[in-house]
Structure formats: C-alpha cells, structure tokens
Amino acid sequence: MNNQKLRNKVLLIFCLGSPLGTGVSYLIGIVSKNVYPHDWRFSMRITPVYTFLVLIAVFVGYQEPARDLVSIEQLDSTEEHFSITKRTNSKHFLDDLKILFTKKTYILLMFTWTTNLAAYVGFSWWSPTIIDYSLKNQRLPYNLDDIKTAYSILQALCGVLGLLIPYQASAFFKRKSIKFAKTDCFFMAGGFFASSILLFVYLATIHFDAYFSLYIYMIMIVCFNLCWILEKNIFLDIVQPNLRSTANSLIIFVLHLFGDSASPYWIGLIVDKCLEYKTQNTMSQLLYCSTLSVYPLIFLYFMSGAFSLFMSFTFLNDKQNVQRNF
C-alpha cells in the first residue's frame, strides 16, 4: 500500500472486526433465541449465510493491489528496479521459513499473538458464565438476556475505544520524532501488563461485588485492545512483501492451534477437575471453580507484555534490515 496514512486506516477498519464481531455475535445469539427459543441450533444455521455474503463481497469487490508499488515508485535507478523485481519472485517455502526464523521480532510477535489470543478468547468464552454465577451467588436481581446484551455492547464499544487510542497516539508520537519509532512495542506492553493487573482485580472482586467488577472489566477490555492494530503495524514493518504470505500463514496456524482453539478447552478442564473435589455444586463453588480456572490467563497476559517489551530491543534492527535488503 503506497500511503502510510491509508495503510493505517485500512488496518484500523480491519482490526475493528475482532471486538465488533465478538460483541455482535452475542446479540445474534440473543435474537435467534427469541425467534426460536426451543432450538439453539438456529443461531448456528444462520452463520453460513453471513459467511456466504462475505465470500460474494470478496469475489465481487476485492481488487488485488499491485505488488511493491511503494518500493518501485520510490526508485530512480533501473538497476535497483531490477533488483526489487527479482527479489519479489516466489521462493521455496522452506527458504522463506529460514529467513523468517532469523527475525527475532517475528518470533516474539508470534509468541505475543498466541499468548494474547489464548487469553482473550478463553476469557471471552467464559466471562458471561462467570458474571452469571456472580450475580446469582450475590442474589442480585437481573435478567440474563439483558446481561448478555449489555455484555455484547460493552465488548464492542470498549474494543473499538481500545483500538482508536493506540491508532491516534502511535501516529502522534511517530510524527514528532524518529525516537518514538518503538512506540508500538511500548503501547502493547503497557496494555498487556495493565490487562494482567486488571484481570487479577476483576477475579478478586467478582466474588463480593459483581457490579464493580464489571467496571474493571470494561477498562481491561480497552487495555487489551491496544494491541490489535499495533501488532499488524509491526508485522508489516519487519516482514518484506514477498514473505508476508508465508509469515502470515505460519502465525495463523500457530496462534489458532495453541491460542484460541486450546484455551477454552483447558479452562473447562480446570473447572471440571475443581468441581470433582467439591462435595456439592453450590453457586458459590461454581463461581470459585470458574474464577480459579481463569487465573492462568493473568500469566498469559503478563507473558504477552513481556514479549512485547522484548520486541522493543529487536524491532529497529529488523525493520532496518528490511529497508536495507528489500
């Protein structure tokens, strides 16, 4: 993409899909339940309709951009133009992997993506259940559908706010001086460390004050969503265009295998094991086991922050290598 501002805006729109999609999915589930209250499969049956519409939009409206447009437009020498064209030819998959594994920032970014997605999906999967248990345990009056609706709206709005803050702040600092080139890494680290602390406070307070814990939850979602657009920015800065398909496919494979696919499962295993040692499945014990199973996510958020902080030591070198060699 031949314009940095345009690229950032496109990334922002792309990253909005995660918090908005997570929030809207709960609303779709509530609406489908009201339409067919005795058939939970209805919400699953309407999912392929949206997927089909997306496929049509991709085939009709998507235009493949010209590769290396930025690099070619910025070159004056025919010899340099030839070297650019030559380096963009497809290479063997294993050769691509060898190059990628020499990039320390890429490896750290993969670890960051995997740990934060595992924490985010695991918590998003179980948090409505924990909120439900907490309200029941404290005998507070509420309507479950209202709670789900509020949860979905909060998930979407706080996620959008969390994306807009780093988008504006990162662009502001980078315009001021080149000394702020590593701003993305520090914003990500700060967001993850803050999420780790806030998740601990959330789990500690939900046993005796469900409403206060929801305020903590909103702030935590904002802090966590500081990462999405910044991760994409870092990825594009450290991986040259002819390696991005390989680099992206590898990250997607690893983060889905060890991240969002695994975390809800092992959280459920911890809950089941915890309940095996309980003589009665009272609401208090269900809440205790559910919150206990989420505590490992605090460590995952902390690890994401640590990986982001380590990236600040390798990012400039990898970015300069891409600019120098491509």
Secondary structure, 3 states (H helix, E strand, C coil): CCCHHHHHHHHHHHHCHHHHHHHHHHHHHHHHHHHCCCCCHHHHHCHHHHHHHHHHHHHHHCCCCCCCHHHHHCCCCHHHHHHHHHHCCCCCHHHHHHHHCCCHHHHHHHHHHHHHHHHHHHHHHHHHHHHHHHHHHCCCCCCHHHHHHHHHHHHHHHHHHHHHHHHHHHHHHHHHCHHHCCHHHHHHHHHHHHHHHHHHHHHHHCCCCHHHHHHHHHHHHHHHCCCHHHHHHHHHHHCCHHHHHHHHHHHHHHHHHHHHCCHHHHHHHHHHHHHHCCCCCCHHHHHHHHHHHHCHHHHHHHHHHHHHHHHHHHHHHHHHHHHHHC
